[in-house]
Amino acid sequence: MNFDLSDEQRLLEETVDKFLATECAMPRVRELFDDDAGFDEAVWHGLGEMGVLGLHLPEDVGGAGLELLELAVVAEIMGRRATPGPFFEHVLAAMAIDRAGSEAQREQWLPRLASGEARATIAVAEGGASGECWRPEQWQLGDGSALSGEKRFVPHALGADLFVVGLRGGGLGLVESGAPGLATQRLEGLDRTRRLDCVTFEETPCDRLPRGAEVATQVLDAGLVLLAADAHGGGMACVDAAVEYAKTREQFGVKIGSFQALKHQLADMAVEIHPTRGLVWYAAHAFDHLPEEASAAAATAKAHLGDRFVDVARRTIEAHGGIGYTWECDVQFWLKRSLFDWAILGDPNLHRRRAADLLGW
């Protein structure tokens, strides 16, 4: 069995990479880091025109009818390029509506989400920052037609047109921007390319997704796979940056890449991150083809990649020496991205426990 990307998936990978390298290179990422919006509208609409935002949606609503693996390919490139923007939460919200929504809800929202005309996010975490706050069984926001309460750590809530909200009992509902009683407040997060907000509801109208309770865990599992893919791409970018710096930086009249200790460090980083791509691909494949294994594979990928990305990003800063700790050095963006990927939707400890339970350990 040749477990590799197809020619079409490789073309998708190359096309997205070239687009982001041209339209959102590191100087632009640096600008967006300090921008209030945290992402480039032109890049967002470009991704929509390329069909990237609807890869996983049916063709009859403007999507490409593909699978999670194609989304993971895109997420990996975005991680490698440290691309700002609301990608993973937007595609998860669209997935929730596609799998759990009524025909009227699907017709109203999916064509606009597939094109990027409308932007969506997911609002699930409640209470503190513990990993458990992300899971459906912990959601306490009312499950009726009106919501009162709070959701925290909502990605890119400001400016979103639609919120897919986690409800008591593990269900999902839709809240439109501008709805009565809806308010958003920016939180000060570390990774300013993927902003987090607090969303409050006060008797806010909610349109419940009929099959929300059946698909909520699936949607979150898809998010775990996309975050793992992002972490792999970011980790690979870190290794490349550290190797390139070692080949050019000189100390004592020689390239630092000739120092034995640094050689060992770079080799350890490569060994940590290179093999994890298969873990991401398998989790994405299992999501669509091996439902009995999908949740455990997603939890394992998120847990392992979360830790590996953080470790490799930290070692990359060390490999850059003093300049690695400065604002002028770009590797800071991947360290901050690694901490976002580590924490969002639950930390590695949560998902290791979950994987162990699912596998009967």
Buried (B, 14 or more C-beta within 10 A) or exposed (E): EEEEBEEEBEEBBEBBBEBBEEBBEEEBBBEBBEBEBBBBEEBBBBBBEBBBBBBBBBEEBBBBEBBBBBBBBBBBBBBBBBBBBBBBBBBBBBBBBBBBBBEEBBEBBBBBBBBBEBBBBBBBBBEEEEBBBBBBEBBEBBBEEBBEBBBBBBBBBBBBBBBBBBBBEBBBBBBBBEBEBBEBEEEEBEBBBBBBBBBBBEEBBBBBBEBBBBBBBBBBBBBBBBBBBBBBBBBBBBBEBBBEBBEEBEEEEEBBBEBEEBEEBBEEBBEBBEEBBEBBBBBBBBBBEEEEBBBBBBBBBBBBBBBBBBBBBBBBBEBBBEEBEEEEBBBBBBBBBBBBBBBBBBBBEBBBBBBEEBEEE
